[in-house]
């Protein structure tokens, strides 16, 4: 499994699908965004069929973080049933990301 790079339209369509979705908001100029992506790449296979992983380059789509009140990067947005359930800002290691995903999946 991999992380799907999305534009704003693709993201809105994916949110509308109602699946559990983790969105990595990132930018090339962000020093912690690369390490955050590496964490997600290491764990995404463990959630195949349960969670869709996506990323949005906020340099190209600045309206996305603005829509969700995000002012710091990296940021992870967690959606379920088309609704934002949780937003995590700043670098998060694998244990914390797994915990957040468990909360979403467990409440399915």
C-alpha positions in Angstrom: 0.0 0.0 0.0 1.1 3.6 -0.5 0.1 7.1 0.2 -2.0 8.7 -2.5 -1.0 12.3 -3.4 -4.2 14.2 -3.9 -5.4 17.6 -5.0 -8.3 19.4 -3.3 -11.0 17.9 -5.5 -9.7 14.4 -5.1 -9.5 14.9 -1.3 -13.1 16.1 -1.1 -14.3 13.1 -3.2 -12.3 10.7 -0.9 -13.8 12.3 2.3 -17.2 11.9 0.7 -16.6 8.1 0.3 -17.1 7.8 4.1 -14.1 5.5 4.6 -11.6 5.9 7.3 -9.0 8.3 5.9 -5.7 9.7 7.2 -4.6 12.8 5.3 -1.0 13.9 5.7 -0.8 17.7 5.2 2.8 18.4 4.1 5.1 20.9 2.3 8.5 20.6 0.7 9.8 23.4 3.0 8.7 21.6 6.2 11.6 19.9 7.9 9.5 17.4 9.8 7.2 16.5 6.9 9.7 14.0 5.3 10.2 12.1 8.6 6.3 12.1 9.1 5.8 10.6 5.7 8.4 7.9 6.5 6.4 6.9 9.6 3.3 6.7 7.5 5.0 4.6 4.8 6.2 2.2 7.5 2.8 1.6 9.0 0.3 2.0 6.0 0.6 -1.7 5.0 -0.7 -2.7 8.4 -4.0 -0.9 7.7 -4.6 -2.2 4.2 -8.4 -2.5 3.6 -9.1 -0.5 6.8 -7.6 3.0 6.3 -6.9 4.9 3.2 -3.7 7.1 3.4 -3.5 10.3 1.4 -1.3 13.4 1.3 -1.9 17.0 0.3 0.9 19.4 -0.6 -0.2 22.6 1.2 2.1 24.6 -0.9 -0.1 23.8 -3.9 -3.4 23.6 -2.0 -3.3 26.2 0.9 -7.1 26.2 1.2 -7.0 22.6 2.6 -5.3 23.4 5.9 -7.2 26.7 6.1 -10.6 24.8 5.8 -9.7 22.7 8.9 -8.0 25.4 11.0 -4.5 23.9 10.6 -1.7 26.4 11.1 1.3 24.1 11.8 3.0 21.3 9.8 3.1 18.4 9.6 -0.5 17.7 10.3 -2.6 14.6 10.1 -6.3 14.7 9.6 -8.3 11.7 10.5 -11.8 11.3 8.9 -14.5 8.7 9.4 -17.9 8.7 7.7 -17.1 11.9 5.9 -16.4 13.8 9.2 -13.1 15.1 10.6 -12.6 13.1 13.8 -9.2 14.3 14.9 -6.3 16.6 13.8 -2.8 16.0 15.0 -0.2 18.7 14.4 3.5 18.4 14.7 5.6 15.3 14.1 3.9 12.1 15.4 5.7 8.8 15.8 4.3 5.5 14.8 2.9 4.6 18.3 0.8 7.8 18.5 -0.5 7.4 14.9 -1.4 3.8 15.6 -3.3 4.8 18.7 -5.3 7.5 16.8 -6.1 5.0 14.1 -7.2 2.4 16.6 -9.6 4.9 18.1 -11.2 5.4 14.7 -11.2 1.7 13.7 -12.5 0.6 17.1 -15.4 2.9 16.9 -16.5 1.4 13.5 
